Structure formats: structure tokens, C-alpha cells
């Protein structure tokens, strides 16, 4: 009986120590670093000097064989066309068959991301939204941050925010109009964010790009830092947001309907 009581005391002490370590870990400051460049997005966890990549996605490059031109095919002589005079006694050589175009390559079958567990499903959706409608992604993140700010005793802050974005439209006049509207909207949004969250920025730059040549230089990066328990909750909410869920292909949507 004394041996059993001693074993129970040791087990209770170990469980209590593990619980205290878990609580301390959840209360430590944790940062989530996000970096976006055209065709690539990366998410990493930062805790002090330690940085560990969580998820990354790079858009697949286009296949080089898709743009190759088909070789010219020899044409058979049409009826009524005089044949080339051949020397007498020469053996007739069989005509070479015309080259047939190679059959189109069958697309590789890829299973849905959710079934295979392949990385890139939701990140590909986020990457597409950032390139097509970055304001929707910003509004989605701001909605979750404001909700946590109202319902959580822990505060968060943004460090090393780096934004370089270009505005390009069909013509120069539309680009100038869109640049003025986006500049006013971003200044208003920045003032609202600074009132709610401490923000430290390295660079905030928006410029018109009339030719579209600087689109590849776009970049958004920064680190959101707060207590680990708050950051895990924020990641859970953002990861399950309906806007960021992978969209079904049109063929699959028609079949399901």
C-alpha cells in the first residue's frame, strides 16, 4: 500500500509539472511570420531567435512543351500535278508517310488536396485571392483580429511590416484613378489599424505601374506577435474561414449539383 501511494504521488507530480509547462508555453510570446511574393507564399512560426517554417506554397511553373510549335508536315502530291522526271531504269522508292502530330499529353491525374493531404490547397486559394483581390484577404484578416481584440485579454502587435504594391489597369488614365482611390483607402485602413494594434513598419509603398513590368516585385511580409494561445486561436479561425477554403472546379461543381 505505501508503494502504491508513493507511485501515485510521483505520477501526480509529473502530471502537475507537465501542466505547468504547457500553461507556461501557451503564455509565451509567439509570432507568425507571413511573406507573400508573386507566385509564392510562406508561413513560419517565430519564438525568440527560433524560426520554423509551417507551410509554404509555390505556384507551379507552366510546362515548356505546351508552347512548342508543331513541325511542318510534308504534303502529298495532288492529282493532276506532273511528277518529277526520273532517270530511266531508276527504281521507285516508296514515299515517306507524312508525319503525324503527336497525340496530346494526357493531364496528370491529381487527387483533391483534402484527400491526399497535399500542401497547397488553402495556400493556393490565398495566393489566388492576393493576386486577384488583395482587399478581400485584408478585410478577412482584419475581421478576425478585431474579434480577438474584443474577446481576448491578450493583445497582439505587428512587427517588421513590409508592403510594396503596384497598381496596374488597362490604360494610364484608369491606372491613375485606381491608384488615387487605393492610396486613400490604404491610408484610412492604416490609421484604423494603428489605433487598434501597435504597428511597426519597415516599408509601406504603393505606386502606379503603367506598364505592368514591376508586378513581379510585389511583396507583403510581416510578423504578428502575441501570446501563443491567442496566436493558435487566430490561426484556427483564419484557417477555417469560408473565404479561404479551396473552391471546387466547375466540372466537379456541376456533377455535385
Number of C-alpha atoms within 10 A of each C-alpha: 6 7 8 9 10 11 12 12 12 12 12 12 12 12 12 12 12 12 12 12 12 11 13 11 14 16 15 14 17 23 24 23 23 19 17 20 19 17 16 16 23 17 19 16 20 18 14 10 5 7 13 12 13 11 14 17 19 15 14 8 7 8 7 7 8 9 8 7 7 8 9 9 11 10 9 10 9 7 7 6 7 8 8 6 6 9 7 6 6 7 8 7 6 6 7 8 10 11 11 8 10 7 6 7 8 6 6 6 6 7 10 12 13 12 7 9 10 10 13 19 18 19 23 21 15 22 25 16 16 20 13 10 12 14 13 13 16 12 12 16 14 14 13 16 19 14 11 19 16 10 8 10 8 15 16 21 15 20 18 15 19 18 17 16 19 20 22 21 17 10 10 14 11 13 20 17 13 15 20 13 11 15 15 11 12 13 11 11 14 13 10 11 16 13 9 14 15 12 16 15 12 11 13 12 11 16 17 19 18 18 14 13 10 15 17 12 11 16 17 18 20 20 22 19 21 20 17 21 16 22 22 14 13 16 13 11 15 17 14 11 13 11 16 20 16 17 12 11 8 9 9 9 10 9 7 8 6
